[in-house]
Amino acid sequence: MKTYKVLLHRDYVVNIDAKNEEEAMSLAEFFIAGGRDASTEKEREQHSFRINEIEMVTNDAFEVEE
């Protein structure tokens, strides 16, 4: 069996409640990890946000090397 490195590109649509557009973008970038919400209840309370839904819309492998 051979070992390969595969580069993936994934895009998500994130439905988030936040104070404003800038906060929504920043918080989504920071707290989305591997397609899941990585925030804790304390962080959600501290930054006044809630991630409601995460939908993967693109999942493409674009390069592979042995």
C-alpha atoms as a printed R data frame, in Angstrom:
   type eleno elety resid chain resno       x      y      z
1  ATOM     1    CA   MET     A     1   0.000  0.000  0.000
2  ATOM     2    CA   LYS     A     2   1.284  3.484 -0.903
3  ATOM     3    CA   THR     A     3   0.918  6.720  1.070
4  ATOM     4    CA   TYR     A     4  -0.427  9.856 -0.602
5  ATOM     5    CA   LYS     A     5  -0.810 13.491  0.366
6  ATOM     6    CA   VAL     A     6  -4.083 14.848 -0.967
7  ATOM     7    CA   LEU     A     7  -4.864 18.563 -0.958
8  ATOM     8    CA   LEU     A     8  -8.540 19.333 -0.439
9  ATOM     9    CA   HIS     A     9 -10.551 22.493 -0.899
10 ATOM    10    CA   ARG     A    10 -13.775 22.689  1.100
11 ATOM    11    CA   ASP     A    11 -16.329 25.493  1.190
12 ATOM    12    CA   TYR     A    12 -19.026 25.891  3.815
13 ATOM    13    CA   VAL     A    13 -22.115 28.029  4.156
14 ATOM    14    CA   VAL     A    14 -22.372 29.027  7.821
15 ATOM    15    CA   ASN     A    15 -25.614 30.332  9.328
16 ATOM    16    CA   ILE     A    16 -24.524 32.433 12.346
17 ATOM    17    CA   ASP     A    17 -26.190 34.901 14.715
18 ATOM    18    CA   ALA     A    18 -23.748 37.758 15.476
19 ATOM    19    CA   LYS     A    19 -23.598 41.490 16.289
20 ATOM    20    CA   ASN     A    20 -22.705 42.559 12.738
21 ATOM    21    CA   GLU     A    21 -21.307 41.356  9.394
22 ATOM    22    CA   GLU     A    22 -17.655 41.755 10.393
23 ATOM    23    CA   GLU     A    23 -18.161 39.788 13.608
24 ATOM    24    CA   ALA     A    24 -20.065 37.078 11.730
25 ATOM    25    CA   MET     A    25 -17.221 36.629  9.245
26 ATOM    26    CA   SER     A    26 -14.474 36.685 11.865
27 ATOM    27    CA   LEU     A    27 -16.228 34.313 14.261
28 ATOM    28    CA   ALA     A    28 -17.152 31.850 11.507
29 ATOM    29    CA   GLU     A    29 -13.529 31.772 10.303
30 ATOM    30    CA   PHE     A    30 -12.187 31.238 13.807
31 ATOM    31    CA   PHE     A    31 -14.691 28.744 15.226
32 ATOM    32    CA   ILE     A    32 -15.358 26.419 12.267
33 ATOM    33    CA   ALA     A    33 -13.027 23.416 12.463
34 ATOM    34    CA   GLY     A    34 -13.370 20.437 10.177
35 ATOM    35    CA   GLY     A    35 -16.937 21.316  9.292
36 ATOM    36    CA   ARG     A    36 -18.130 21.566 12.885
37 ATOM    37    CA   ASP     A    37 -18.697 24.293 15.469
38 ATOM    38    CA   ALA     A    38 -15.580 24.311 17.691
39 ATOM    39    CA   SER     A    39 -16.850 27.051 20.044
40 ATOM    40    CA   THR     A    40 -17.745 26.455 23.676
41 ATOM    41    CA   GLU     A    41 -20.814 27.798 25.444
42 ATOM    42    CA   LYS     A    42 -18.534 30.225 27.333
43 ATOM    43    CA   GLU     A    43 -17.073 31.561 24.052
44 ATOM    44    CA   ARG     A    44 -20.535 31.931 22.520
45 ATOM    45    CA   GLU     A    45 -21.659 33.892 25.570
46 ATOM    46    CA   GLN     A    46 -18.465 35.990 25.724
47 ATOM    47    CA   HIS     A    47 -18.619 37.005 22.038
48 ATOM    48    CA   SER     A    48 -22.446 37.069 21.747
49 ATOM    49    CA   PHE     A    49 -22.863 34.690 18.823
50 ATOM    50    CA   ARG     A    50 -24.384 31.351 17.901
51 ATOM    51    CA   ILE     A    51 -23.577 29.088 14.954
52 ATOM    52    CA   ASN     A    52 -26.889 27.617 13.821
53 ATOM    53    CA   GLU     A    53 -25.971 25.549 10.773
54 ATOM    54    CA   ILE     A    54 -22.917 24.541  8.760
55 ATOM    55    CA   GLU     A    55 -23.385 23.152  5.261
56 ATOM    56    CA   MET     A    56 -20.501 21.913  3.138
57 ATOM    57    CA   VAL     A    57 -21.140 23.028 -0.438
58 ATOM    58    CA   THR     A    58 -17.829 22.126 -2.107
59 ATOM    59    CA   ASN     A    59 -15.456 19.232 -1.446
60 ATOM    60    CA   ASP     A    60 -12.764 18.986 -4.117
61 ATOM    61    CA   ALA     A    61  -9.435 17.172 -4.183
62 ATOM    62    CA   PHE     A    62  -7.122 19.186 -6.411
63 ATOM    63    CA   GLU     A    63  -3.656 17.743 -5.992
64 ATOM    64    CA   VAL     A    64  -2.061 14.473 -4.925
65 ATOM    65    CA   GLU     A    65   1.523 13.396 -4.447
66 ATOM    66    CA   GLU     A    66   3.041 10.090 -3.422
